Amino acid sequence: MDEMDELTLEQEFNLRGFADQVKLMSREQAQEFLIEQYKLMMLQKIMFQQILKQEWRLGSDFASL
């Protein structure tokens, strides 16, 4: 397995706790939670794209550099 695909022991512990929480949810709660998590992942992706755009100065006026 590639190093990027492996979780640290702390991450595995957190994942187990998360899984235990989800198992206690009703089906409807789990579905709502999953939709909210997907939304947060999309927002995180947008944030990372904006940070990279700023750091790499994409879309800025390169003549002023």
C-alpha positions in Angstrom: 0.0 0.0 0.0 1.3 3.5 -0.9 2.2 5.7 2.1 -0.4 8.3 1.0 -3.1 5.6 1.4 -2.2 4.7 4.9 -3.7 6.3 8.0 -1.7 7.1 11.1 -2.7 5.2 14.3 -4.4 8.4 15.5 -6.4 8.7 12.3 -7.4 5.0 12.5 -8.6 5.6 16.1 -10.6 8.7 14.9 -12.1 6.8 12.0 -13.2 4.0 14.4 -14.9 6.5 16.7 -16.6 8.1 13.7 -17.8 4.7 12.4 -19.2 3.9 15.9 -21.1 7.2 15.9 -22.6 6.6 12.5 -23.7 3.1 13.4 -25.8 4.6 16.2 -27.7 6.9 13.8 -31.0 6.2 12.2 -31.0 5.7 8.4 -32.4 9.2 8.0 -29.9 10.8 10.3 -27.1 9.0 8.5 -28.3 10.2 5.1 -28.5 13.8 6.2 -25.1 13.5 7.8 -23.6 12.1 4.6 -25.1 14.9 2.5 -23.7 17.5 4.9 -20.3 15.8 4.8 -20.3 15.9 1.0 -21.2 19.6 1.0 -18.3 20.2 3.4 -15.9 18.3 1.1 -16.9 20.4 -1.8 -16.4 23.6 0.2 -13.0 22.3 1.3 -12.1 21.7 -2.4 -13.1 25.2 -3.3 -11.0 26.6 -0.4 -7.9 24.6 -1.5 -8.4 25.7 -5.1 -8.6 29.4 -4.0 -5.5 29.0 -1.8 -3.5 27.5 -4.6 -4.7 30.1 -7.1 -3.5 32.8 -4.7 -0.2 31.1 -4.0 0.5 30.4 -7.6 -0.8 33.8 -8.7 -3.2 32.3 -11.2 -5.6 34.8 -12.7 -3.6 37.8 -11.5 -1.9 40.4 -13.6 1.5 38.8 -14.3 2.7 42.1 -15.8 2.8 43.7 -12.3 5.2 41.1 -11.0 
